[in-house]
Amino acid sequence: MAGPAELRLWTALAAGAITGAACLWAYGKLTGQQELRRRRNRIQARVMELRLYRDEPGVILRAMGAILGGNVRLLATVIKPLAVLAIPLALVTIHLDALLGFEALPLDAPALVTVRVADPRQPIQLIAPPSIRVEAEVAAAAGHERVWRIQPTAPVDASLYIETGGAVLEKSVVARDRFTYLAPCRDRSFWGFITSPFEARLPAGNVARIEIGYSSAALSWLGIEWNWLVWFLFASLPAAVAAKVLLHIQL
């Protein structure tokens, strides 16, 4: 049975191949391939005019203007499907990064928990499960951050709790090697929630952000270690080229 590391690698490759082929198919459906071919053919015809009538300045100027206008219209035809595809691609990237991009906290090694607060003068406490030892609160570079050093002593998939201003806030923490989502941050801002939507937004109050210091993961194959995104692109580009050839898609 494949371990978590192998599952992450093959997930990155499979997701890359599927995404590459699906994006080319969707691009072909959204662009209007016949119109795209007509616009390219018109531009090529104008380029031929430049070669045939090089001694006639009036024809050359008209051809250059037509080429410029044709390229603008061609760009407009291409931008619309790319803008539409950007939304699902962003969602896929966010989910894959949480699934493949981080390593769980190692056992018997320190990690940092950073809490961004509005009022650093308010009392605040970090409460951890029994299998995680809170070693010390450390000095933070920013005045509105509180930082603790923790150390997992046994495999755990549980929650940390931040108590401040009469509120108790929860943040998931994982210290076991398993194939699962790892959410480094829980944020109060809308943008922070969009980029890490795996836990509910923090409520209004003193705490604006809670972050676990997960380290970035490198996926290894045949002695080569790359970030998941590199493996994803490594699989998606050949799949996209194959889809272009098989489906006769004009770019």
C-alpha positions in Angstrom: 0.0 0.0 0.0 1.3 3.4 -0.9 2.3 5.7 1.9 1.3 9.4 2.3 4.4 10.6 0.4 3.6 8.4 -2.6 0.0 9.4 -2.6 0.9 13.1 -2.6 3.2 12.6 -5.6 0.7 10.6 -7.7 -2.1 12.9 -6.8 0.0 15.9 -8.0 0.8 14.0 -11.3 -2.8 12.8 -11.9 -4.3 16.2 -11.0 -1.9 17.9 -13.3 -2.7 15.6 -16.3 -6.4 15.9 -15.8 -6.3 19.7 -15.3 -4.1 20.2 -18.4 -6.4 18.2 -20.6 -9.6 19.7 -19.1 -8.3 23.3 -19.5 -7.5 22.8 -23.2 -10.9 21.2 -23.8 -12.7 24.0 -22.0 -10.6 26.6 -23.9 -11.6 25.1 -27.2 -15.3 25.2 -26.2 -15.1 28.8 -24.9 -13.1 30.5 -27.7 -15.1 29.6 -30.8 -12.5 27.8 -32.8 -13.9 28.8 -36.3 -13.9 32.5 -35.4 -10.4 32.1 -34.0 -9.2 30.5 -37.3 -10.8 33.3 -39.4 -9.1 36.0 -37.4 -5.7 34.2 -37.6 -6.2 33.8 -41.4 -7.0 37.5 -41.8 -3.8 38.5 -40.0 -1.7 36.1 -42.1 -3.3 37.5 -45.3 -2.3 41.0 -44.2 1.3 39.8 -43.5 1.4 38.5 -47.0 0.4 41.9 -48.3 3.4 43.4 -46.6 5.6 41.0 -48.5 3.9 41.4 -51.9 3.5 45.2 -51.9 6.6 46.3 -50.1 7.1 49.1 -52.7 3.7 50.6 -52.1 3.7 52.7 -48.8 -0.1 53.2 -48.8 -0.8 49.4 -49.0 1.8 48.7 -46.3 0.3 51.3 -43.9 -3.2 49.9 -44.3 -1.9 46.3 -43.9 0.0 47.3 -40.7 -3.1 48.9 -39.3 -5.2 45.9 -40.1 -2.6 43.6 -38.5 -2.6 45.7 -35.3 -6.5 45.7 -35.2 -6.6 42.0 -35.9 -4.2 41.2 -33.1 -6.3 43.3 -30.7 -9.4 41.4 -31.7 -7.6 38.1 -31.5 -6.4 39.0 -28.0 -9.9 39.9 -26.9 -11.1 36.5 -28.2 -8.5 34.7 -26.1 -8.7 36.7 -22.9 -12.3 35.9 -22.1 -11.9 32.1 -21.8 -8.7 32.5 -19.9 -10.4 34.8 -17.4 -13.2 32.2 -17.0 -10.7 29.4 -16.5 -8.7 31.4 -14.0 -11.5 30.9 -11.3 -11.6 27.0 -11.3 -7.8 26.9 -11.6 -7.4 29.1 -8.5 -9.8 26.9 -6.6 -7.9 23.7 -7.7 -4.6 25.3 -6.7 -5.8 26.3 -3.2 -7.1 22.9 -2.5 -4.1 21.0 -3.8 -1.7 23.3 -1.9 -3.4 22.4 1.3 -3.4 18.7 0.4 0.1 18.5 -1.0 2.1 21.6 -0.1 2.8 21.1 3.6 4.2 18.5 6.0 2.6 17.8 9.3 4.4 18.9 12.4 7.3 16.5 13.2 7.4 14.7 16.5 9.8 15.9 19.2 10.7 19.0 17.2 9.7 22.5 17.9 7.2 24.5 15.8 5.8 28.0 16.1 2.2 29.1 16.6 1.7 32.8 15.7 -1.4 34.7 16.7 -2.1 38.2 15.3 -4.0 40.4 17.7 -5.6 43.8 17.6 -4.7 44.7 21.1 -1.5 43.1 22.4 -2.2 44.3 25.9 -5.1 41.9 26.3 -4.3 38.7 28.2 -4.1 35.7 25.9 -3.5 32.0 26.5 -2.6 29.0 24.2 -4.2 25.7 25.3 -2.9 22.6 23.7 -4.0 18.9 23.8 -2.0 16.5 26.1 0.2 15.2 23.2 1.5 18.7 22.4 3.7 20.5 24.9 3.7 24.3 25.0 7.3 25.1 25.7 7.4 28.9 25.9 6.1 32.2 24.5 8.8 33.7 22.4 9.4 37.4 21.4 7.7 38.4 18.2 9.1 40.9 15.6 5.8 42.6 15.2 4.1 44.3 18.1 0.7 42.8 17.3 1.8 39.2 17.2 2.1 36.7 20.0 4.2 33.6 19.3 4.5 30.3 21.1 6.9 27.4 20.6 5.2 24.0 20.8 6.5 20.5 20.5 4.3 17.4 19.6 5.2 14.4 21.7 2.9 11.9 20.1 0.9 11.6 16.8 -2.1 13.9 17.0 -4.9 15.3 14.9 -6.6 17.7 17.2 -7.1 21.4 18.0 -5.3 24.2 19.7 -7.4 26.8 21.6 -6.7 30.5 21.9 -8.3 32.1 24.9 -8.6 35.9 25.0 -11.1 38.5 25.8 -13.6 36.0 27.1 -13.6 34.1 23.8 -12.1 30.7 23.0 -11.0 30.2 19.4 -10.1 26.8 17.8 -7.3 26.0 15.3 -6.7 22.5 13.9 -3.2 21.0 14.2 -1.8 17.8 12.8 1.3 16.0 13.9 1.1 12.7 12.1 2.1 11.6 8.6 -1.2 11.1 6.8 -2.7 12.1 3.5 -5.0 15.0 4.6 -5.6 18.7 4.2 -3.3 20.9 6.3 -4.5 24.4 6.8 -1.7 26.6 8.1 -3.9 29.6 8.8 -7.3 30.5 10.1 -8.0 34.1 9.3 -10.7 36.7 10.0 -10.4 38.6 6.7 -12.4 37.7 3.7 -9.3 37.3 1.5 -7.6 35.1 4.1 -10.7 32.9 4.1 -10.7 32.7 0.3 -7.1 31.6 0.2 -7.5 29.1 3.1 -11.2 28.1 3.2 -10.7 24.9 5.2 -11.8 26.4 8.6 -14.5 29.0 9.4 -13.5 32.6 9.5 -12.5 33.9 12.9 -15.2 36.0 14.5 -14.9 39.7 15.3 -12.6 40.2 18.3 -9.1 40.6 19.4 -7.6 37.7 17.3 -7.2 38.4 13.5 -5.2 35.4 12.5 -3.9 32.1 13.8 -1.0 30.4 12.0 0.7 27.0 12.5 4.3 26.8 11.4 4.0 23.8 9.0 7.0 23.4 6.8 6.7 23.2 3.0 6.7 19.7 1.5 8.9 18.5 -1.3 7.7 15.5 -3.3 10.4 13.0 -4.4 10.6 10.7 -7.4 13.7 8.9 -8.8 15.9 11.0 -6.5 14.4 14.3 -7.7 12.7 16.5 -5.1 10.3 19.2 -6.3 7.5 21.3 -4.9 4.1 19.8 -5.8 3.4 22.6 -8.2 6.4 21.7 -10.4 5.2 18.0 -10.6 1.7 19.3 -11.4 3.0 21.4 -14.3 5.3 18.6 -15.4 2.2 16.4 -15.9 -0.2 19.1 -17.1 1.9 20.4 -20.0 2.2 17.1 -22.0 -1.5 16.4 -21.3 -2.4 19.8 -22.6 -0.3 19.3 -25.8 -1.9 15.9 -26.3 -5.4 17.4 -25.9 -4.5 20.1 -28.4 -3.4 17.6 -31.0 -6.3 15.1 -30.5 -9.1 17.7 -30.3 -7.5 20.0 -33.0 -7.7 23.1 -30.8 -6.3 26.4 -32.0 -4.5 28.4 -29.4 
